[in-house]
Amino acid sequence: MQLSKHCLNKAGIIPVHIDRDQMLCKVRQPITPQTVQMVHYLSQFYGKEVLLEYIDNKVFADELKMACFNDVSDTDHSVKPISKQLTQILQESFYQQASDVHFIPNAKGATIYIRRQGRLLRFKSVDQSTQKAFENLIKLKASLNTTDRLHPQNGQFQVFLPNDSMSCRVSTLPCLHGESFVVRLLSEKRTEADYQDGLLRTKFAAAFKGCGLGLWLISGPIGNGKTTSYYRLLKTLDHKRVLSLEDPIELPQPSLVQIKLSNETAPQLLRNVLRQAIDVVGIGEIRTPQQLKLAVNASITGHCTLATFHAGSVREVIQRLKNFGYAEDLQRTFLRGILFQSWTEVPPRTLSFTEKLFSELRGGFVF
């Protein structure tokens, strides 16, 4: 169906994106009878629920210039649909081996950065209308509240590629000029290709695969492959019952039992885990005292427990555990090993993934 800009302007409504079950439209205030009729017509024509975002006259005029549903007479001046622009950005970032994409708003629009091999690189800039359209589309794809711009939100969606697919984890944060968006890119095939050999040759992997009881931590700076190593290590346990607790579930794994973890459900989970006769417990990322307590309790009740933990060095892991209330003497009762990994520059001036293992930590690598 083609909708002319004249028709859209008269009705005061702009269709922005159509999903499998929903359709997002921007609506000019105040609402007119023509607007109500158009909403009903779009809902009946597409057979989908219509979500509305209310905007003022000036914003509506700017958004109408970027409308994806142009009349045939406007094709010479039409722009590429926002959904195609966003997909192209994510695909190009993925093919450049980026771990995440950052949409940073400013007074004129937004600057898009990609994090590749630990470095944040400028990718491109977009105007304000395009940035707003990106925000709405990402929220819709990730099943977030498109009208809430005052609170942080987290979600996830999939992007399918010709021979692969990637899981996109979305984090939003209100800021001065709108909302900052970060989209984390994860791929099963890229995980297998880039990390299998180096990771599995480490002493940490060998000791963990022996399912030594206790807590095993994967640490390192942000964007340095902790989640990738986490999944790869859990997948080596072919003959063990593995349960992975994650918030959110970043990469579906057929061989694992994956459960969404939250601070509200954490206290009740351990008792139910014990009843499932689980051999190995994984915790995707420890961010809160409740999640750390769950990991520690699982490790001291006879489980091999693997988790990721943000820290700049092995020493910082020990210090952060102390800050959470676990003294070094207490850490010795449950902590079994720490893997620290980061990107480093190696000759001939190319970047490569390396693991920096510390063979000496408080008297030994394994407590």
VOBA-1610 file (N, C-alpha, C; in pm, whole numbers, padded with zeros to 5 digits, always signed):
BEGIN
Met+00085-00119+00000Met+00000+00000+00000Met+00088+00124+00000Gln+00056+00224-00085Gln+00128+00350-00088Gln+00043+00458-00023Leu+00104+00534+00068Leu+00038+00646+00132Leu+00112+00773+00093Ser+00041+00871+00038Ser+00105+00996-00002Ser+00134+01081+00120Lys+00231+01169+00104Lys+00262+01259+00215Lys+00146+01355+00241His+00072+01389+00137His-00046+01475+00156His-00148+01405+00244Cys-00170+01275+00218Cys-00266+01197+00297Cys-00218+01184+00442Leu-00089+01159+00459Leu-00034+01146+00594Leu-00046+01277+00670Asn-00017+01388+00603Asn-00022+01519+00668Asn-00165+01555+00708Lys-00260+01523+00621Lys-00400+01553+00651Lys-00451+01472+00770Ala-00407+01346+00778Ala-00452+01261+00889Ala-00369+01283+01015Gly-00252+01345+01000Gly-00167+01370+01117Gly-00106+01245+01172Ile-00068+01151+01085Ile-00013+01025+01131Ile+00097+00978+01035Ile+00202+00920+01091Ile+00313+00869+01010Ile+00342+00724+01050Pro+00318+00626+00964Pro+00362+00488+00993Pro+00514+00482+00992Val+00573+00427+01098Val+00718+00424+01112Val+00775+00286+01085His+00711+00184+01143His+00766+00048+01130His+00655-00054+01149Ile+00663-00161+01072Ile+00568-00272+01083Ile+00643-00396+01128Asp+00600-00453+01239Asp+00660-00576+01290Asp+00564-00690+01264Arg+00599-00807+01316Arg+00514-00924+01294Arg+00375-00907+01356Asp+00369-00844+01474Asp+00242-00833+01544Asp+00195-00689+01563Gln+00285-00592+01544Gln+00251-00454+01576Gln+00295-00358+01466Met+00237-00239+01472Met+00272-00132+01380Met+00290-00004+01461Leu+00405+00062+01444Leu+00434+00184+01519Leu+00404+00305+01431Cys+00327+00400+01487Cys+00294+00523+01414Cys+00319+00644+01504Lys+00363+00752+01441Lys+00375+00879+01512Lys+00253+00964+01479Val+00196+01030+01582Val+00069+01101+01567Val+00087+01246+01611Arg+00036+01337+01528Arg+00043+01480+01560Arg-00069+01517+01658Gln-00032+01599+01753Gln-00133+01650+01847Gln-00181+01788+01801Pro-00311+01821+01823Pro-00416+01740+01885Pro-00473+01636+01789Ile-00532+01533+01845Ile-00592+01425+01766Ile-00718+01477+01695Thr-00732+01442+01568Thr-00850+01481+01490Thr-00929+01356+01452Pro-01057+01375+01408Pro-01134+01258+01363Pro-01065+01184+01248Gln-00995+01259+01158Gln-00925+01194+01048Gln-00814+01101+01100Thr-00751+01143+01211Thr-00645+01059+01270Thr-00703+00929+01321Val-00816+00938+01391Val-00881+00817+01445Val-00920+00724+01331Gln-00975+00780+01224Gln-01015+00697+01110Gln-00895+00629+01045Met-00783+00703+01033Met-00663+00645+00971Met-00606+00533+01058Val-00604+00552+01190Val-00555+00446+01280Val-00639+00320+01263His-00771+00337+01258His-00860+00222+01241His-00835+00156+01105Tyr-00815+00238+01001Tyr-00793+00185+00867Tyr-00662+00105+00861Leu-00554+00159+00917Leu-00426+00090+00916Leu-00433-00042+00992Ser-00504-00039+01106Ser-00517-00161+01186Ser-00593-00269+01109Gln-00699-00228+01039Gln-00778-00324+00963Gln-00701-00374+00839Phe-00629-00283+00772Phe-00559-00318+00649Phe-00445-00416+00676Tyr-00366-00389+00782Tyr-00251-00473+00810Tyr-00283-00585+00908Gly-00397-00576+00976Gly-00433-00679+01074Gly-00339-00682+01192Lys-00293-00564+01236Lys-00196-00556+01345Lys-00239-00451+01446Glu-00185-00465+01568Glu-00208-00363+01671Glu-00127-00239+01635Val-00188-00122+01645Val-00120+00004+01612Val-00077+00073+01741Leu+00054+00094+01755Leu+00109+00167+01869Leu+00131+00311+01829Leu+00094+00406+01917Leu+00100+00547+01884Leu+00203+00620+01971Glu+00279+00707+01907Glu+00370+00798+01978Glu+00328+00940+01943Tyr+00295+01020+02043Tyr+00242+01153+02020Tyr+00354+01256+02011Ile+00351+01341+01906Ile+00454+01442+01885Ile+00388+01574+01849Asp+00465+01685+01863Asp+00406+01816+01834Asp+00418+01847+01685Asn+00364+01963+01645Asn+00355+02000+01504Asn+00491+02010+01436Lys+00588+02076+01502Lys+00719+02096+01440Lys+00790+01963+01418Val+00787+01878+01521Val+00851+01746+01509Val+00782+01665+01401Phe+00649+01676+01394Phe+00574+01600+01293Phe+00617+01641+01152Ala+00634+01771+01131Ala+00674+01819+00998Ala+00811+01765+00959Asp+00904+01760+01056Asp+01037+01707+01029Asp+01032+01556+01002Glu+00951+01486+01080Glu+00940+01341+01065Glu+00875+01305+00931Leu+00781+01390+00886Leu+00712+01361+00761Leu+00809+01362+00642Lys+00913+01444+00652Lys+01013+01447+00545Lys+01090+01316+00537Met+01098+01244+00651Met+01173+01118+00656Met+01081+00997+00642Ala+00952+01021+00611Ala+00856+00911+00610Ala+00896+00803+00510Cys+00882+00675+00553Cys+00918+00562+00468Cys+00811+00532+00364Phe+00685+00571+00388Phe+00574+00537+00301Phe+00548+00654+00206Asn+00638+00676+00111Asn+00625+00788+00019Asn+00534+00755-00098Asp+00474+00860-00153Asp+00396+00845-00275Asp+00490+00820-00393Val+00436+00760-00499Val+00518+00731-00616Val+00581+00859-00671Ser+00507+00970-00664Ser+00560+01095-00718Ser+00676+01149-00637Asp+00695+01097-00517Asp+00802+01144-00430Asp+00926+01056-00435Thr+00927+00957-00523Thr+01035+00860-00520Thr+01171+00922-00545Asp+01177+01029-00622Asp+01307+01091-00650Asp+01369+01153-00525His+01283+01190-00430His+01332+01256-00309His+01318+01166-00187Ser+01280+01045-00207Ser+01258+00957-00092Ser+01391+00912-00033Val+01387+00873+00093Val+01506+00823+00160Val+01491+00674+00182Lys+01603+00610+00207Lys+01600+00467+00233Lys+01521+00440+00361Pro+01433+00342+00363Pro+01356+00312+00485Pro+01448+00294+00605Ile+01401+00345+00719Ile+01481+00342+00840Ile+01522+00200+00878Ser+01431+00105+00858Ser+01462-00033+00894Ser+01581-00086+00814Lys+01589-00049+00684Lys+01701-00093+00602Lys+01830-00025+00644Gln+01820+00103+00682Gln+01939+00175+00727Gln+01994+00112+00854Leu+01906+00081+00948Leu+01951+00021+01074Leu+02011-00117+01051Thr+01945-00198+00971Thr+01998-00332+00942Thr+02135-00324+00876Gln+02152-00229+00785Gln+02282-00213+00718Gln+02391-00175+00817Ile+02360-00085+00911Ile+02458-00045+01012Ile+02499-00164+01098Leu+02402-00242+01142Leu+02432-00358+01226Leu+02512-00463+01149Gln+02474-00486+01023Gln+02545-00585+00943Gln+02689-00542+00916Glu+02708-00416+00878Glu+02843-00367+00852Glu+02929-00374+00978Ser+02870-00341+01093Ser+02944-00349+01220Ser+02982-00492+01250Phe+02890-00583+01225Phe+02916-00725+01251Phe+03029-00777+01162Tyr+03026-00741+01034Tyr+03129-00789+00942Tyr+03265-00726+00969Gln+03266-00613+01039Gln+03392-00551+01080Gln+03439-00604+01216Gln+03375-00712+01263Gln+03414-00777+01388Gln+03389-00688+01510Ala+03288-00601+01503Ala+03255-00516+01617Ala+03181-00597+01723Ser+03210-00567+01849Ser+03140-00635+01959Ser+03013-00563+01997Asp+03006-00431+01975Asp+02884-00357+02004Asp+02881-00227+01924Val+02760-00172+01912Val+02736-00048+01839Val+02677+00053+01936His+02731+00176+01936His+02687+00281+02028His+02621+00394+01949Phe+02499+00431+01988Phe+02427+00544+01930Phe+02428+00656+02036Ile+02516+00756+02018Ile+02533+00862+02116Ile+02468+00990+02065Pro+02358+01035+02128Pro+02287+01153+02077Pro+02360+01283+02109Asn+02339+01383+02025Asn+02391+01517+02049Asn+02288+01619+02002Ala+02323+01748+02004Ala+02226+01852+01971Ala+02181+01846+01825Lys+02263+01791+01736Lys+02231+01788+01594Lys+02180+01653+01546Gly+02190+01551+01628Gly+02149+01416+01587Gly+02216+01312+01673Ala+02306+01234+01612Ala+02377+01132+01690Ala+02502+01090+01615Thr+02600+01046+01691Thr+02720+00986+01634Thr+02718+00838+01669Ile+02745+00756+01571Ile+02744+00611+01590Ile+02888+00562+01598Tyr+02918+00488+01703Tyr+03050+00431+01723Tyr+03039+00279+01724Ile+03148+00211+01690Ile+03155+00066+01706Ile+03275+00034+01794Arg+03261-00069+01876Arg+03373-00117+01956Arg+03431-00240+01888Arg+03556-00228+01844Arg+03621-00337+01775Arg+03755-00366+01840Gln+03772-00489+01886Gln+03896-00531+01950Gln+03933-00439+02066Gly+03830-00402+02142Gly+03850-00321+02261Gly+03857-00172+02237Arg+03860-00126+02111Arg+03871+00016+02081Arg+03737+00071+02031Leu+03705+00193+02076Leu+03582+00258+02031Leu+03616+00344+01910Leu+03554+00315+01794Leu+03585+00381+01669Leu+03460+00452+01615Arg+03479+00573+01561Arg+03368+00647+01504Arg+03324+00580+01374Phe+03194+00556+01361Phe+03141+00485+01245Phe+03074+00581+01146Lys+02978+00660+01193Lys+02911+00758+01108Lys+02825+00849+01195Ser+02773+00956+01134Ser+02681+01048+01202Ser+02547+01049+01130Val+02441+01074+01206Val+02306+01083+01148Val+02238+01208+01203Asp+02137+01256+01131Asp+02066+01375+01177Asp+01965+01337+01286Gln+01901+01440+01340Gln+01813+01419+01455Gln+01692+01333+01420Ser+01633+01356+01303Ser+01515+01278+01263Ser+01550+01130+01249Thr+01664+01103+01188Thr+01706+00963+01171Thr+01734+00898+01305Gln+01798+00974+01395Gln+01828+00920+01527Gln+01700+00884+01602Lys+01600+00972+01597Lys+01472+00943+01664Lys+01406+00820+01604Ala+01414+00808+01472Ala+01356+00691+01406Ala+01431+00564+01447Phe+01564+00571+01457Phe+01642+00456+01504Phe+01600+00416+01645Glu+01583+00515+01733Glu+01545+00487+01871Glu+01413+00411+01876Asn+01313+00461+01801Asn+01182+00396+01802Asn+01188+00254+01745Leu+01262+00238+01636Leu+01270+00108+01572Leu+01343+00006+01659Ile+01453+00046+01721Ile+01527-00045+01809Ile+01440-00087+01927Lys+01369+00010+01984Lys+01281-00023+02096Lys+01172-00120+02054Leu+01115-00097+01938Leu+01008-00184+01890Leu+01061-00325+01867Lys+01177-00337+01802Lys+01235-00468+01776Lys+01269-00541+01905Ala+01315-00466+02008Ala+01358-00527+02134Ala+01244-00538+02235Ser+01120-00511+02191Ser+01000-00521+02277Ser+01011-00430+02399Leu+01060-00306+02378Leu+01069-00208+02485Leu+00955-00107+02474Asn+00938-00029+02578Asn+00833+00072+02580Asn+00878+00192+02496Thr+00813+00215+02383Thr+00855+00322+02292Thr+00822+00461+02345Thr+00732+00470+02442Thr+00693+00602+02494Thr+00771+00641+02619Asp+00845+00549+02677Asp+00922+00578+02798Asp+01063+00621+02761Arg+01090+00750+02778Arg+01223+00804+02748Arg+01295+00852+02874Leu+01238+00820+02992Leu+01293+00871+03117Leu+01360+00764+03202His+01348+00637+03163His+01404+00529+03243His+01490+00436+03157Pro+01595+00379+03214Pro+01676+00281+03140Pro+01593+00157+03106Gln+01620+00097+02991Gln+01551-00025+02949Gln+01651-00122+02888Asn+01617-00250+02894Asn+01701-00354+02836Asn+01614-00452+02758Gly+01664-00496+02644Gly+01589-00591+02562Gly+01681-00664+02465Gln+01620-00732+02369Gln+01698-00815+02277Gln+01618-00843+02151Phe+01689-00858+02037Phe+01625-00901+01914Phe+01727-00972+01826Gln+01679-01038+01721Gln+01764-01116+01631Gln+01775-01047+01495Val+01891-01056+01434Val+01911-01010+01296Val+01965-01129+01217Phe+01898-01163+01108Phe+01936-01280+01029Phe+02022-01237+00910Leu+02134-01303+00895Leu+02230-01277+00789Leu+02224-01389+00687Pro+02288-01373+00570Pro+02281-01477+00467Pro+02323-01616+00515Asn+02433-01625+00591Asn+02480-01755+00639Asn+02497-01759+00789Asp+02433-01670+00859Asp+02451-01661+01003Asp+02336-01582+01061Ser+02335-01567+01191Ser+02242-01479+01259Ser+02313-01421+01379Met+02270-01303+01421Met+02332-01244+01539Met+02225-01201+01637Ser+02259-01218+01763Ser+02173-01176+01872Ser+02213-01036+01913Cys+02117-00944+01919Cys+02145-00803+01951Cys+02086-00771+02088Arg+02174-00746+02184Arg+02129-00707+02318Arg+02126-00556+02327Val+02014-00500+02367Val+01992-00355+02367Val+01990-00301+02509Ser+02061-00190+02528Ser+02057-00117+02655Ser+02033+00030+02624Thr+01933+00090+02689Thr+01905+00233+02670Thr+01929+00308+02800Leu+01969+00436+02786Leu+01996+00519+02905Leu+01962+00663+02872Pro+01869+00726+02947Pro+01835+00866+02922Pro+01956+00957+02944Cys+01971+01058+02857Cys+02082+01151+02871Cys+02038+01291+02825Leu+02133+01384+02813Leu+02100+01525+02789Leu+02020+01545+02661His+02059+01482+02551His+01996+01507+02421His+01905+01393+02376Gly+01858+01311+02466Gly+01769+01201+02429Gly+01804+01074+02504Glu+01831+00968+02429Glu+01865+00840+02489Glu+01989+00782+02422Ser+02079+00734+02505Ser+02197+00664+02455Ser+02163+00516+02438Phe+02194+00461+02320Phe+02165+00320+02290Phe+02297+00245+02269Val+02305+00125+02327Val+02416+00035+02299Val+02357-00098+02255Val+02402-00148+02139Val+02355-00276+02087Val+02474-00372+02084Arg+02470-00474+02170Arg+02577-00574+02175Arg+02550-00681+02070Leu+02652-00715+01989Leu+02637-00810+01879Leu+02702-00943+01916Leu+02625-01050+01909Leu+02675-01183+01941Leu+02637-01280+01830Ser+02729-01369+01795Ser+02704-01467+01690Ser+02761-01601+01729Glu+02682-01705+01710Glu+02727-01841+01743Glu+02845-01883+01655Lys+02839-01858+01525Lys+02946-01902+01435Lys+03075-01826+01461Arg+03063-01696+01490Arg+03182-01618+01518Arg+03245-01662+01649Thr+03160-01701+01743Thr+03210-01753+01870Thr+03296-01875+01848Glu+03248-01968+01767Glu+03321-02091+01744Glu+03454-02064+01674Ala+03452-01979+01571Ala+03571-01959+01488Ala+03682-01886+01561Asp+03647-01782+01638Asp+03749-01693+01690Asp+03809-01738+01823Tyr+03737-01820+01898Tyr+03780-01841+02035Tyr+03812-01986+02072Gln+03783-02077+01985Gln+03793-02217+02023Gln+03936-02258+02059Asp+04032-02237+01970Asp+04166-02289+01990Asp+04237-02224+02107Gly+04247-02090+02107Gly+04323-02022+02211Gly+04267-02044+02349Leu+04137-02035+02362Leu+04074-02049+02494Leu+04092-02188+02550Leu+04068-02291+02470Leu+04069-02427+02521Leu+04209-02479+02551Arg+04312-02406+02508Arg+04449-02447+02540Arg+04497-02390+02673Thr+04417-02306+02738Thr+04460-02244+02862Thr+04451-02342+02979Lys+04531-02315+03083Lys+04526-02396+03204Lys+04391-02382+03273Phe+04334-02264+03263Phe+04203-02240+03323Phe+04099-02333+03263Ala+04097-02345+03130Ala+03999-02430+03063Ala+04017-02576+03102Ala+04143-02620+03110Ala+04170-02759+03146Ala+04123-02789+03288Ala+04151-02696+03380Ala+04110-02717+03519Ala+03958-02712+03533Phe+03896-02619+03462Phe+03750-02608+03469Phe+03683-02730+03409Lys+03735-02780+03297Lys+03674-02896+03233Lys+03678-03018+03321Gly+03772-03020+03415Gly+03774-03128+03514Gly+03665-03114+03618Cys+03584-03006+03602Cys+03470-02980+03691Cys+03512-02975+03837Gly+03623-02902+03863Gly+03660-02880+04002Gly+03553-02799+04072Leu+03511-02846+04188Leu+03403-02779+04259Leu+03450-02643+04309Gly+03362-02545+04303Gly+03396-02410+04345Gly+03359-02309+04238Leu+03403-02186+04259Leu+03367-02075+04170Leu+03483-02043+04077Trp+03453-02038+03947Trp+03550-02004+03844Trp+03503-01875+03777Leu+03590-01773+03771Leu+03551-01642+03721Leu+03626-01607+03593Ile+03552-01554+03495Ile+03611-01499+03373Ile+03601-01348+03385Ser+03716-01280+03385Ser+03718-01136+03406Ser+03788-01066+03291Gly+03775-00933+03289Gly+03838-00853+03186Gly+03758-00727+03163Pro+03816-00631+03089Pro+03744-00507+03058Pro+03623-00533+02970Ile+03538-00432+02957Ile+03418-00445+02877Ile+03456-00464+02730Gly+03379-00549+02660Gly+03400-00570+02518Gly+03520-00656+02484Asn+03566-00739+02579Asn+03686-00821+02555Asn+03656-00970+02549Gly+03532-01007+02525Gly+03500-01146+02496Gly+03467-01235+02613Lys+03429-01177+02727Lys+03398-01261+02844Lys+03277-01350+02818Thr+03172-01294+02759Thr+03052-01373+02732Thr+03080-01485+02633Thr+03162-01457+02533Thr+03198-01558+02434Thr+03272-01674+02500Ser+03368-01642+02586Ser+03443-01746+02656Ser+03352-01826+02750Tyr+03258-01756+02813Tyr+03163-01820+02903Tyr+03085-01930+02830Tyr+03027-01896+02714Tyr+02951-01996+02639Tyr+03040-02108+02588Arg+03159-02073+02541Arg+03247-02175+02484Arg+03288-02277+02588Leu+03318-02233+02710Leu+03359-02325+02815Leu+03243-02415+02858Leu+03124-02358+02870Leu+03009-02441+02910Leu+02978-02547+02806Lys+03002-02516+02678Lys+02972-02612+02572Lys+03072-02728+02566Thr+03185-02715+02635Thr+03281-02826+02636Thr+03238-02938+02729Leu+03138-02913+02813Leu+03095-03012+02913Leu+02985-03100+02853Asp+03025-03191+02767Asp+02928-03272+02691Asp+02846-03365+02778His+02907-03418+02883His+02840-03522+02961His+02797-03472+03099Lys+02774-03342+03109Lys+02732-03283+03235Lys+02599-03210+03216Arg+02521-03206+03323Arg+02398-03127+03321Arg+02434-02983+03358Val+02414-02892+03263Val+02457-02753+03281Val+02335-02661+03282Leu+02332-02572+03381Leu+02226-02472+03392Leu+02288-02334+03386Ser+02241-02250+03295Ser+02294-02116+03279Ser+02189-02012+03319Leu+02223-01929+03416Leu+02135-01823+03464Leu+02185-01691+03407Glu+02102-01620+03330Glu+02148-01503+03257Glu+02046-01390+03263Asp+02096-01268+03255Asp+02009-01150+03251Asp+02073-01045+03160Pro+02030-01039+03030Pro+01932-01128+02966Pro+02001-01251+02908Ile+01921-01341+02849Ile+01977-01456+02777Ile+02030-01404+02644Glu+02163-01401+02630Glu+02224-01331+02517Glu+02234-01415+02391Leu+02263-01543+02406Leu+02282-01628+02289Leu+02221-01765+02317Pro+02106-01798+02259Pro+02042-01928+02285Pro+02136-02044+02251Gln+02146-02139+02344Gln+02232-02256+02327Gln+02150-02383+02344Pro+02135-02463+02239Pro+02051-02584+02249Pro+02099-02683+02354Ser+02228-02686+02381Ser+02282-02784+02475Ser+02270-02741+02620Leu+02227-02618+02646Leu+02220-02566+02782Leu+02076-02541+02824Val+02051-02551+02954Val+01924-02507+03011Val+01947-02362+03055Gln+01885-02267+02984Gln+01906-02125+03010Gln+01782-02064+03076Ile+01805-01992+03184Ile+01697-01931+03262Ile+01728-01783+03280Lys+01627-01697+03262Lys+01646-01554+03284Lys+01654-01527+03433Leu+01759-01456+03472Leu+01787-01427+03613Leu+01753-01282+03643Ser+01695-01259+03760Ser+01671-01122+03806Ser+01696-01118+03956Asn+01712-00997+04010Asn+01736-00984+04154Asn+01619-01037+04236Glu+01499-01033+04177Glu+01382-01081+04250Glu+01378-01234+04258Thr+01423-01299+04152Thr+01416-01446+04149Thr+01541-01514+04202Ala+01652-01439+04218Ala+01779-01499+04259Ala+01770-01576+04392Pro+01707-01521+04499Pro+01706-01593+04626Pro+01636-01730+04619Gln+01535-01745+04533Gln+01462-01871+04526Gln+01524-01971+04429Leu+01614-01924+04343Leu+01664-02011+04237Leu+01753-02124+04288Leu+01839-02096+04385Leu+01937-02196+04427Leu+01868-02322+04478Arg+01765-02307+04558Arg+01694-02424+04611Arg+01637-02509+04498Asn+01582-02444+04397Asn+01526-02518+04284Asn+01636-02581+04198Val+01751-02512+04188Val+01864-02567+04113Val+01910-02697+04177Leu+01920-02701+04309Leu+01965-02821+04378Leu+01871-02939+04352Arg+01743-02911+04337Arg+01647-03018+04312Arg+01654-03071+04170Gln+01720-02999+04079Gln+01732-03041+03940Gln+01853-03130+03915Ala+01930-03160+04021Ala+02050-03244+04008Ala+02145-03188+03902Ile+02176-03059+03913Ile+02262-02991+03818Ile+02408-03018+03853Asp+02490-03043+03751Asp+02634-03062+03772Asp+02710-02929+03771Val+02676-02843+03676Val+02747-02716+03659Val+02647-02602+03653Val+02673-02497+03731Val+02588-02377+03731Val+02666-02263+03667Gly+02606-02199+03567Gly+02667-02082+03503Gly+02586-01957+03535Ile+02654-01847+03561Ile+02588-01719+03583Ile+02648-01621+03483Gly+02567-01578+03387Gly+02618-01502+03274Gly+02701-01383+03311Glu+02658-01306+03411Glu+02737-01190+03454Glu+02699-01155+03596Ile+02798-01139+03682Ile+02775-01098+03820Ile+02783-00945+03826Arg+02670-00882+03856Arg+02666-00736+03864Arg+02619-00686+04000Thr+02545-00768+04074Thr+02484-00724+04199Thr+02524-00817+04314Pro+02512-00770+04440Pro+02541-00857+04555Pro+02455-00984+04555Gln+02329-00972+04509Gln+02241-01089+04507Gln+02293-01196+04411Gln+02341-01153+04295Gln+02394-01249+04198Gln+02524-01312+04247Leu+02609-01233+04312Leu+02733-01289+04368Leu+02701-01388+04479Lys+02606-01356+04563Lys+02567-01448+04670Lys+02516-01580+04613Leu+02440-01571+04505Leu+02391-01693+04440Leu+02507-01777+04388Ala+02606-01712+04326Ala+02722-01784+04274Ala+02802-01849+04385Val+02824-01776+04493Val+02902-01830+04606Val+02828-01946+04671Asn+02699-01930+04694Asn+02622-02037+04757Asn+02618-02161+04669Ala+02608-02143+04537Ala+02609-02258+04448Ala+02744-02330+04454Ser+02853-02254+04465Ser+02986-02315+04467Ser+03014-02389+04597Ile+02963-02340+04709Ile+02991-02406+04837Ile+02894-02518+04868Thr+02794-02536+04782Thr+02701-02648+04801Thr+02732-02763+04707Gly+02855-02766+04654Gly+02899-02881+04577Gly+02880-02870+04428His+02876-02747+04375His+02860-02729+04231His+02983-02663+04171Cys+03014-02703+04050Cys+03113-02631+03970Cys+03040-02510+03913Thr+03085-02389+03945Thr+03013-02267+03910Thr+03102-02175+03827Leu+03051-02133+03709Leu+03124-02044+03618Leu+03048-01914+03604Ala+03120-01801+03608Ala+03055-01671+03595Ala+03151-01572+03533Thr+03096-01464+03473Thr+03179-01353+03426Thr+03171-01239+03526Phe+03280-01159+03530Phe+03294-01058+03635Phe+03376-00943+03579His+03321-00821+03579His+03394-00706+03526His+03508-00667+03620Ala+03629-00662+03567Ala+03746-00618+03644Ala+03860-00590+03549Gly+03952-00500+03589Gly+04063-00463+03503Gly+04185-00550+03518Ser+04187-00638+03618Ser+04299-00728+03641Ser+04256-00835+03740Val+04341-00935+03758Val+04310-01040+03856Val+04307-00980+03996Arg+04400-00891+04024Arg+04402-00828+04156Arg+04273-00751+04183Glu+04220-00688+04079Glu+04094-00614+04096Glu+03977-00707+04122Val+03982-00829+04070Val+03878-00928+04102Val+03876-00954+04252Ile+03996-00977+04308Ile+04006-01003+04452Ile+03955-00883+04532Gln+03992-00763+04488Gln+03949-00643+04559Gln+03799-00622+04550Arg+03742-00647+04432Arg+03597-00629+04417Arg+03519-00729+04503Leu+03571-00852+04513Leu+03506-00949+04601Leu+03513-00903+04746Lys+03624-00840+04785Lys+03634-00785+04921Lys+03534-00673+04941Asn+03515-00590+04836Asn+03418-00481+04846Asn+03275-00533+04861Phe+03250-00652+04808Phe+03118-00714+04823Phe+03102-00782+04959Gly+03208-00783+05041Gly+03198-00840+05174Gly+03265-00975+05193Tyr+03341-01022+05093Tyr+03408-01151+05102Tyr+03558-01129+05121Ala+03605-01144+05245Ala+03747-01126+05275Ala+03829-01233+05204Glu+03961-01209+05192Glu+04047-01302+05118Glu+04046-01442+05179Asp+04045-01451+05310Asp+04039-01584+05373Asp+03911-01656+05336Leu+03801-01582+05328Leu+03674-01642+05290Leu+03674-01679+05142Gln+03739-01599+05059Gln+03745-01630+04917Gln+03813-01763+04890Arg+03911-01799+04974Arg+03983-01924+04955Arg+03892-02046+04970Thr+03779-02029+05037Thr+03691-02143+05060Thr+03605-02177+04938Phe+03589-02080+04845Phe+03502-02108+04730Phe+03566-02073+04595Leu+03665-01982+04590Leu+03723-01939+04463Leu+03830-02036+04417Arg+03817-02087+04294Arg+03909-02188+04244Arg+04001-02136+04133Gly+03955-02045+04051Gly+04040-01995+03943Gly+03984-01870+03880Ile+04074-01789+03823Ile+04035-01665+03756Ile+04102-01661+03620Leu+04023-01636+03517Leu+04076-01614+03382Leu+04061-01466+03350Phe+04172-01399+03323Phe+04166-01259+03281Phe+04204-01253+03134Gln+04121-01186+03055Gln+04146-01178+02911Gln+04123-01036+02862Ser+04202-00996+02762Ser+04188-00863+02704Ser+04251-00861+02567Trp+04214-00759+02490Trp+04277-00738+02360Trp+04412-00674+02380Thr+04507-00709+02296Thr+04637-00644+02301Thr+04691-00631+02160Glu+04774-00531+02138Glu+04831-00508+02005Glu+04958-00590+01990Val+04965-00665+01882Val+05082-00750+01858Val+05136-00723+01719Pro+05264-00750+01693Pro+05320-00731+01558Pro+05249-00821+01459Pro+05231-00785+01332Pro+05279-00658+01275Pro+05173-00550+01279Arg+05150-00495+01394Arg+05054-00388+01419Arg+04912-00428+01382Thr+04877-00551+01414Thr+04739-00597+01398Thr+04689-00638+01534Leu+04559-00634+01551Leu+04501-00666+01681Leu+04457-00810+01685Ser+04481-00875+01795Ser+04443-01015+01809Ser+04397-01040+01951Phe+04312-01139+01966Phe+04263-01175+02099Phe+04364-01262+02172Thr+04402-01224+02294Thr+04493-01306+02374Thr+04439-01318+02514Glu+04472-01427+02580Glu+04437-01443+02721Glu+04560-01413+02806Lys+04545-01327+02904Lys+04654-01299+02996Lys+04627-01376+03125Leu+04692-01488+03140Leu+04672-01572+03256Leu+04779-01542+03360Phe+04741-01535+03484Phe+04835-01514+03592Phe+04859-01646+03663Ser+04982-01696+03652Ser+05012-01827+03711Ser+05041-01816+03860Glu+05052-01692+03908Glu+05080-01676+04050Glu+04983-01576+04109Leu+04898-01621+04195Leu+04798-01534+04260Leu+04779-01584+04401Arg+04830-01509+04494Arg+04819-01546+04636Arg+04873-01687+04659Gly+04983-01718+04595Gly+05045-01848+04621Gly+05015-01953+04516Gly+04927-01926+04421Gly+04899-02028+04319Gly+04777-01994+04238Phe+04768-02049+04118Phe+04656-02022+04029Phe+04528-02087+04080Val+04540-02207+04136Val+04424-02277+04190Val+04431-02273+04341Phe+04327-02225+04405Phe+04325-02220+04551Phe+04308-02359+04611
//
